[in-house]
């Protein structure tokens, strides 16, 4: 497949490296003065021997015959709208156009694209050649074919695409920025230094999250325990820690998590789950210690 990546900065370089290594014919678009450095960095981010990637400062030339175009310019609404309009004007009507936006409203970006049924988001994470997850989101008019094709291309390239709704910020950034905000609050309140806070995350919750998401971790801790902790935090810190109605309802219904056989998920054997969990945590700790 011919792929064009428009914008060869940090994210564009990684995306190009991933797709070239998967066997696609990749062209990147960057300014003439930046191209040599961009191409060199793309080669350094691929498995050895690197797959060739071409480059050009001419957007129209790069996208004219591409089956897939990924826009990866900086996170500026006006800039992205202009670049997407230029891509749309230069591609054939069947070319799929994806944006790597991490926060901007997808339906607003879609207004720049002729035939918006071919437009969607493919949100990679830095470093794109290493992080497996890619958030894939459809705009209101995105067609199923575009979604299916992007999911196929990403999966074949060794990625793990995850479909999310087209909300501002998608999912991962809402989670990590919420964590960052609270981390910064702890530092500014004088509770801890940035270095020690990073150590707390690395050696506690950071061990759990590579293996289990927040819902599975909550089930294993016990939703009744979560409700009790949130109650105390709410009293001290206010509504950002208010106990969610859903948690109260689940606890009152007896869905306390793994120990009760049901929480957000169903559990057949909580003891065996704990044995597997602890073995996974030991392997993670061994890998990062």
C-alpha positions in Angstrom: 0.0 0.0 0.0 1.2 3.5 -0.7 1.1 5.6 2.4 1.8 9.3 2.9 2.6 10.8 6.3 2.2 14.5 6.3 4.3 16.1 9.0 7.6 14.4 9.9 8.1 15.6 13.5 8.3 13.3 16.5 5.0 11.5 15.8 5.2 11.5 12.1 8.6 9.9 12.2 7.5 7.1 14.4 4.3 6.5 12.3 6.4 6.4 9.1 8.8 3.9 10.7 6.0 1.6 11.8 4.3 1.5 8.4 7.5 1.2 6.4 8.6 -1.7 8.6 5.3 -3.4 7.8 6.1 -3.3 4.1 4.2 -0.3 3.0 5.6 2.2 0.5 5.8 5.3 2.7 6.5 8.9 1.7 6.8 11.6 4.3 6.1 15.3 3.8 8.3 17.9 5.5 9.9 21.2 4.7 13.0 20.9 2.5 15.4 22.0 5.2 14.0 19.4 7.7 13.7 16.4 5.4 17.3 15.0 5.6 17.2 15.0 9.4 13.6 13.6 9.5 14.5 10.7 7.1 17.6 9.9 9.1 15.7 9.8 12.3 13.0 7.6 10.7 15.6 5.1 9.7 17.1 5.1 13.2 13.7 4.3 14.7 13.1 1.2 12.5 14.3 -2.4 13.1 17.6 -3.1 11.3 17.9 -3.2 8.4 15.5 -0.2 8.0 12.9 -0.2 5.3 13.3 2.7 2.8 11.1 5.8 3.3 11.1 8.6 0.8 10.5 12.3 1.5 9.3 15.4 -0.3 8.3 19.0 0.6 5.5 18.8 -2.0 2.3 17.7 -0.2 0.3 17.2 -3.4 2.9 15.0 -5.0 3.1 12.8 -1.9 -0.6 12.2 -1.4 -1.8 12.1 -5.0 -1.5 8.3 -5.4 -1.6 7.3 -1.7 -4.3 4.9 -0.5 -3.8 6.1 3.0 -2.7 9.5 4.2 -2.0 10.2 7.9 -1.9 13.8 8.9 0.6 14.3 11.8 1.2 18.1 11.9 1.3 20.0 15.3 -1.8 20.1 17.5 -3.2 23.4 16.2 -6.7 23.5 14.9 -6.2 26.1 12.1 -3.0 24.4 10.9 -4.7 21.0 10.8 -7.8 22.3 9.0 -5.6 23.8 6.3 -3.4 20.7 5.9 -6.5 18.4 5.8 -8.1 20.6 3.1 -4.9 20.4 1.0 -4.7 16.7 1.4 -8.4 16.3 0.5 -8.0 18.4 -2.6 -5.0 16.4 -3.8 -6.1 12.8 -3.2 -8.5 10.6 -5.0 -11.9 10.2 -3.5 -11.2 6.6 -2.3 -8.1 7.5 -0.4 -8.5 7.2 3.4 -7.4 10.3 5.4 -6.5 9.8 9.0 -5.5 12.4 11.6 -3.2 11.8 14.4 -4.8 14.5 16.6 -4.7 13.8 20.3 -7.2 16.2 21.5 -9.0 18.3 18.8 -12.7 17.7 18.0 -12.9 15.2 15.2 -16.1 16.4 13.6 -14.7 19.9 13.4 -11.6 18.5 11.6 -13.9 16.5 9.2 -15.3 19.7 7.8 -12.1 20.2 5.9 -12.4 16.9 4.1 -14.3 16.3 0.8 -16.0 12.9 1.1 -15.8 12.9 4.9 -16.9 9.2 5.0 -13.2 8.4 4.4 -11.9 10.5 7.3 -11.2 9.3 10.9 -8.6 9.5 13.6 -5.7 7.1 14.2 -4.1 8.4 17.4 -0.7 6.9 17.9 1.3 7.3 21.2 4.9 8.3 21.6 7.1 6.5 20.7 4.9 5.3 18.0 7.2 2.5 17.0 7.1 1.0 20.5 3.7 1.7 22.1 1.3 -0.9 20.8 -2.0 0.9 21.3 -3.6 3.2 18.7 -6.9 4.9 19.4 -9.1 4.8 16.3 -12.2 7.1 16.3 -14.8 7.8 13.7 -16.3 11.2 13.0 -20.1 11.4 12.5 -19.9 10.7 8.8 -17.0 8.2 8.8 -17.9 5.1 6.8 -17.3 1.5 8.1 -15.0 0.7 5.2 -12.5 3.4 6.3 -12.6 2.1 9.9 -12.2 -1.5 8.9 -9.3 -0.7 6.6 -7.4 1.3 9.1 -7.9 -1.4 11.8 -6.6 -4.0 9.3 -3.5 -1.9 8.4 -2.7 -1.2 12.0 -3.1 -4.8 13.1 -1.0 -6.1 10.3 1.7 -3.6 11.4 1.8 -5.1 14.8 -0.3 -2.5 16.5 -3.3 -3.0 18.8 -6.0 -0.6 17.5 -8.8 0.2 20.0 -11.9 1.9 18.8 -13.0 4.8 21.0 -15.7 7.5 20.6 -14.8 10.8 19.0 -14.8 12.8 22.3 -12.3 15.6 22.8 -9.1 14.1 24.0 -10.3 10.6 23.3 -9.6 8.3 26.3 -5.9 7.9 27.0 -5.2 11.6 27.2 -8.2 12.2 29.5 -6.8 9.5 31.9 -3.2 10.6 31.8 -4.0 14.3 32.1 -6.3 13.6 35.0 -3.4 11.8 36.7 -1.0 14.6 35.9 -3.3 17.2 37.3 -3.6 15.4 40.6 0.2 14.7 40.6 0.9 18.4 40.2 -1.6 19.3 42.9 0.3 16.9 45.3 3.6 18.6 44.5 2.2 22.2 44.7 0.6 21.4 48.1 4.0 20.4 49.4 3.1 16.8 49.9 5.9 15.3 47.8 8.6 16.2 45.4 8.3 15.4 41.6 11.0 12.8 41.9 9.4 11.1 44.8 5.9 11.2 43.3 7.3 9.5 40.2 8.8 6.8 42.5 5.4 6.3 44.1 3.7 5.8 40.7 6.5 3.5 39.4 6.5 1.3 42.5 2.7 1.1 43.2 0.0 1.7 40.7 2.6 1.7 37.9 3.2 -2.0 38.5 -0.4 -2.8 38.1 -1.4 -0.9 35.1 0.7 -2.7 32.5 -1.2 -5.9 33.2 -4.6 -4.7 34.3 -6.7 -1.6 33.5 -8.3 0.6 36.2 -11.6 -1.4 36.3 -9.8 -4.8 36.8 -7.6 -3.2 39.5 -10.7 -1.8 41.2 -12.4 -5.2 41.1 -9.3 -6.9 42.7 -9.1 -4.2 45.4 -12.8 -4.4 46.2 -15.4 -1.8 45.2 -16.5 -1.5 48.8 -12.9 -0.5 49.6 -12.9 2.1 46.8 -16.2 3.5 48.1 -14.7 3.9 51.6 -11.5 5.6 50.4 -13.5 7.9 48.1 -15.7 8.9 51.0 -12.7 10.0 53.0 -11.1 11.8 50.0 -14.4 13.5 49.2 -14.6 14.9 52.8 -11.0 16.3 52.5 -10.7 17.4 48.9 -14.2 18.0 47.6 -16.3 16.9 44.7 -13.5 15.7 42.4 -13.5 12.6 44.7 -17.2 12.3 45.1 -18.3 8.6 45.2 -19.9 7.8 41.8 -23.5 6.7 41.9 -22.6 3.6 39.9 -20.1 2.4 42.6 -22.7 2.9 45.3 -25.2 0.9 43.3 -22.8 -1.9 42.6 -21.7 -2.2 46.2 -25.3 -2.2 47.4 -26.1 -4.9 44.9 -23.3 -7.1 46.2 -21.0 -6.6 43.2 -17.9 -5.9 45.3 -15.4 -7.2 42.8 -13.4 -10.4 42.4 -13.9 -11.5 46.1 -17.7 -11.5 45.5 -17.4 -13.2 42.1 -18.7 -10.1 40.3 -17.8 -6.4 39.9 -17.2 -4.7 36.6 -16.4 -8.2 35.4 -17.4 -11.7 36.4 -15.0 -14.0 38.3 -15.1 -17.8 38.6 -12.1 -18.2 40.9 -10.7 -15.2 42.8 -7.9 -17.2 44.4 -6.5 -18.3 41.1 -6.8 -14.8 39.8 -4.7 -13.6 42.7 -2.1 -16.2 42.0 -1.8 -15.2 38.3 -1.9 -11.5 39.2 1.0 -11.8 41.7 3.1 -13.8 39.2 2.5 -11.1 36.6 3.5 -8.3 39.0 6.7 -10.1 39.9 7.6 -10.4 36.3 6.9 -6.7 35.7 9.0 -5.7 38.7 11.8 -8.0 37.5 11.8 -6.2 34.1 12.0 -2.7 35.5 14.2 -3.2 38.6 
